[in-house]
Amino acid sequence: MSHEAVPEQSVSEQQDAPKGLLQQMEELMASLTADLSRLDADLQSSADRPPAGGVAH
């Protein structure tokens, strides 16, 4: 019987959740994209400074 109750709960959650989850995912992806862009810019600028920074032993 408890096996039948689980799908009912997940169905009711799915009716309320998708908009909230989709919005959260979009916000997280936008934040991640901004962070990655910043990191890329930092790496690009630091790569320009020392021409052989990571190669020296």
ZAKOL-883519 format. One record per residue (C-alpha): residue number from 1; residue in three letters; x negated, y, z negated. Coordinates in steps of 0.1 Angstrom, whole numbers, plus 2048, in hexadecimal, padded with zeros to 3 digits. Layout:
BEGIN
NUKOL   seq   type   east   north    up
NUKOL   NUM    ALA      X       Y     Z
...
***
This chain:
BEGIN
NUKOL   seq   type   east   north    up
NUKOL     1    MET    800     800   800
NUKOL     2    SER    7E4     818   7F8
NUKOL     3    HIS    7D7     811   81B
NUKOL     4    GLU    7F7     820   829
NUKOL     5    ALA    7F5     83F   814
NUKOL     6    VAL    7D2     849   820
NUKOL     7    PRO    7DD     850   845
NUKOL     8    GLU    7FA     865   838
NUKOL     9    GLN    7E3     87B   825
NUKOL    10    SER    7CA     87F   841
NUKOL    11    VAL    7E7     887   859
NUKOL    12    SER    7F3     8A3   842
NUKOL    13    GLU    7D0     8B0   83E
NUKOL    14    GLN    7CB     8AF   864
NUKOL    15    GLN    7EA     8C5   868
NUKOL    16    ASP    7DC     8E0   851
NUKOL    17    ALA    7B6     8DC   856
NUKOL    18    PRO    7AD     8E0   87B
NUKOL    19    LYS    7B1     906   87E
NUKOL    20    GLY    79E     90B   85D
NUKOL    21    LEU    783     8F1   867
NUKOL    22    LEU    780     8FF   88A
NUKOL    23    GLN    77C     922   87D
NUKOL    24    GLN    762     917   863
NUKOL    25    MET    74F     904   87E
NUKOL    26    GLU    74F     922   895
NUKOL    27    GLU    742     938   879
NUKOL    28    LEU    727     920   870
NUKOL    29    MET    71D     91C   894
NUKOL    30    ALA    71B     941   899
NUKOL    31    SER    706     945   879
NUKOL    32    LEU    6EF     928   884
NUKOL    33    THR    6EB     937   8A7
NUKOL    34    ALA    6E2     959   897
NUKOL    35    ASP    6C9     948   880
NUKOL    36    LEU    6B9     934   89C
NUKOL    37    SER    6B7     953   8B2
NUKOL    38    ARG    6A5     965   895
NUKOL    39    LEU    68E     948   890
NUKOL    40    ASP    686     946   8B5
NUKOL    41    ALA    67E     96B   8B6
NUKOL    42    ASP    667     967   897
NUKOL    43    LEU    656     949   8A7
NUKOL    44    GLN    652     95B   8C8
NUKOL    45    SER    642     979   8B7
NUKOL    46    SER    62C     965   8A1
NUKOL    47    ALA    620     950   8BF
NUKOL    48    ASP    616     970   8D1
NUKOL    49    ARG    5FF     97B   8B4
NUKOL    50    PRO    5E6     95E   8AF
NUKOL    51    PRO    5E0     94F   8D1
NUKOL    52    ALA    5D2     92F   8C3
NUKOL    53    GLY    5E0     930   8A0
NUKOL    54    GLY    5EB     90B   89D
NUKOL    55    VAL    5CE     8FC   8B1
NUKOL    56    ALA    5B0     906   89C
NUKOL    57    HIS    5A4     8EA   886
***
